[in-house]
Amino acid sequence: MSYFKKFSYIDYDYTLKGELPRKEVIVDLMQRVQLNISKNDLNVLCDEYIVGPHMTPELIAYKLYNDPLLHWTILYVNDITDIHAEWPLSDQDLFSFVTKKYGSGNEYNVHHYEKMPERLVIDADFCVSVYNETPRTVTNFDYESEKNELKHHIKVIKPEHISNFVQTFQNALING
């Protein structure tokens, strides 16, 4: 099933000022489906999955379900609405992202300090004077890399449950 196949349609008017009317029937992209799935049910329904380098939701769906069009199920159970911001970046893309965000030459500047093992974000001078220990220095790259690493750990619907999940989703979509 294509994710948008069962969505409703709307009349969209994209007439520009001073032009002849232009209307088209399009898929209502603003439609959202919220399934009532508890955390416990989600734990039974899903397995943990580690996203490897250059993996996409389509590749994972193909690998698990033999159907790349089920990529939307992976995004749905992980509450991913922006693939560019919420999907793990490759090492090269991560470095480019850090450079763009912090500026060229600032990739390894100090982002913050942490007191270990609690990982409390603290001021370096405070840590030395109060705790008498040197805090862990976290660079801009370290910080973004750690955030990116967490994105590699996702949930995927177990293959034996995928057809029931899709059917439940379709029913919720149709019955609104």
N, C-alpha and C positions, 0 to 999 in steps of 0.2 A: 504494500500500500504506500503510495506517495503521501507524504505528510499532509498536503493541502487538498488531496483529492476529495475528501468528504466535507470540506469547509463550505460554508455558505458563500453566496456571491452578492455583490452590491453593484449598483450603477455608479460609475465614477465619471464625473464631469471634469475634463481637463481642458476646457475651452479657455483660450487666452483672450484677454481684453481686445475687442475689435475684430475678432475672428469669428468664423462660422462655428456654431455649436459642435463640440466633439465630445462624445460620450462613449464609454465602453463598459461592458460587464466584466468585472474582475473578481478574483478571490478576495474575501474579506480577511486580510492579513492581521487585523487587530483582534480577531476572535481568539479567545484563550480557553483552554480546557483545564480544569483543575480536578484531578482525580482525588478521591478521598482515600488515600493510602497512608496508614500509620507507619511510624518508623519501624515497628516490629514486623509489619507486613512487608515493608521494603527490604528489611534484612533477610526475610525468607525468600522473597522474589528475586533478589539480586546477589551477585557475587562481586567481590572486589576485583578490580582489573588495573593493571599498571600500563599506562600508555607509553609505548616505545617511541624511539626517534622516528619522526616523519609519519607517524600514524595519524589517520584522520578518523572521524566518526564513521565515514563510509567504509573505510578499510576494516575497521573493527566489526561493523555490522556484517560485512561480507564474511569475515573470518568466523564469527560466532553463529550467524543465522543464514549464511549463504545468500544474503540479500542486502546489497548496499543501500537500498531505499529505506531500510529500517534504521538508518543513522539517527533519525529524529528521536527514537526511543532512548538512545544513549544520552542525547542532549536533554531530553525531558526528565529522566530520572536523576540527572545531575544538576538540574535547574540552570542549564547553560542557555542564555538568551543572546549572548554576543560571543560568537566563536573566536573572534580576533582577540578579545580581552580575557576570555575565560578558558581557553584551550591552551595546553602547554606549548611553549615555543621551543623550536630547535635551538641548539647552542648558538648557532650563527645568528638566528633571529633574535635571541635573547640579548646578545651583545649589541646588536643594532638598536634594539628597543632601549637598552640602558643608555647608550650613547645619545639617542634622540631625546630621551626624557631628562637626562642630567647634563647633557652637553659634552662635546668631544673633549677628552682629557680629564673628565670628572668621574669616569666610570669607577675608579678605585679610591675616590675621596671618601672620607668618613661619613656614613649615613647616620649611625648612632653607636652607642656603646651598650653592652649588656653585662649584667652581673650574672655569673654562672653559679650553680646549675639552674637557678630559677628563671634565667633569661629575662630578668627585669631590665627594661630600658632605663638607663640612668645616665647621669652626668659623670664623665670620667673622673674629674677632680673629687666629686662627692664619694665615689666608690673607693678611691685611694685613701681619702682622709677618714672615712667612717668605717669601711670594711677592711682597710689595709690590704687591698688586693688590686691587681691590675685588671680592669674589665676587658672583656672581649671586644675587639674593634670590628664593627660590621660596616663594610664598604657599601656603596650604592649597588655595585654588582652583586655582592653577597646577599644583600637584602632582596633584590629582585630575583636572584637565582633561587633563594629559599622559598619565596612565594610561588615561583614557577614550578618548583619541585612538588609542592603540594597539589598542583593541578594534574600531575601525572597519575594520581590515585583517584580513580573514579569507580562508580558502580555500573554494572551492566546487568540487564535482565538475564536470568538463566535461560538458555535456549529452550528448555522444556516448558517455560512459562510465557514465551514471547507471543505466541498466537493468542492466548487468553488476554494478555495485556493489550495487544492491538485491538482485539474485539471490544474490550471494556472501554478503551479510548474512543473507538468509533461510536459505540453506543452513547457515551457521554456527549460526544460532539453532536450527534443527531438529536438526542433528547434534550440537549442544552440545559 
